[in-house]
């Protein structure tokens, strides 16, 4: 979602050539171009709310990026998820970390979680155990999940995704999340990544207050106690952290701060209209409307209890190959990302045939 030929997102490794290269202990910098967020506030304000609610998330700032004398405008400077982040967020950095790009806890998908750091074998073992638990639907599901996932942490993470309307996170789209096997709890903890889809309303077939596309979220939501716990969690977050006047004031501050440093494409987009719209200003106005209405929209929806949502989530999307001339272009999202040995045999065999088709 952040790919661009004119304003690409950037990852900088400060110790690539100079092994001692670092800035205050950091060796990796991440600059996100906010291609999917014309308001430029989703990551900056969203991550701040996660952290305020004691739900670990990257810290975020703004940076004006210039390359070879040419300004690329304003980027989100997002804390890179490496050991310094783990140490800050969890108090340790020796656990096992996985990234979740369009993946969930389906049978045969355990290899699709991208291993980032720590011992892989115990992490994969627990992922397999969680997959097996989620295959069963009974009254003990929550207790069984809670043996492997820190549920206090998960409910806060899940409710914050719902409050922010993050349609491209774990509960919304099985995407843009990390799981950390915390050695202090011996359980998985979830935290967000790529949170540039926040502060947007739900589509017509979604609930305002909750998203249940992630399998863990779906299973817990089928239980009355799970729905009650979710409702309590989101209302606690709203009471303690969703102060709309403060959030609106923060948007005004950000607008004044960033506006002088934006490049034309950030102000007017890449359209070819004769009278181009100021997409930065209009996007901020939509975000302001979302903030003003959010508490009311949620409290009205859950006034008589959380609405039931029985529809099972579908598996993450896979994209079939296309033949262009004499070449095959193919991509698999989720099922074959990461470790191919963890996917089903047929899926791995199909991927191999696509690769052969390139030559």
ABEGO torsion letter per residue (X at the ends): XABBAABBBBBBBAAAABAABBBGGBABBBBBAGAABAAGAAAAAAAAAAAAAGBBBBBBBBBBBBBGGBBAEBBBBBBBBBAAAAAAAAGBAABBBBBBBGBBBBBGAAAABBBABEBAAAAAAAAAAAAAAAABBBAAAAAAAAAABBAAAAAAAAAAAAAAGBAABAAAAGBGBBBBBBAAAGBBBBBBBGBAABGBBBBAABBAABBAABAAAAAAAABAAAAAAAAAAAAAAAAAABBAAAAAAAAAAAAAAAAAABBAAAAAEABABABBBBAAAAAAAAAAAAAAAAAAAAAAAAAAEBBBBABBBBBBBBBBBBBBEABBBBBBBGAABEBAAABBAAAAAAAAAAAAAAX
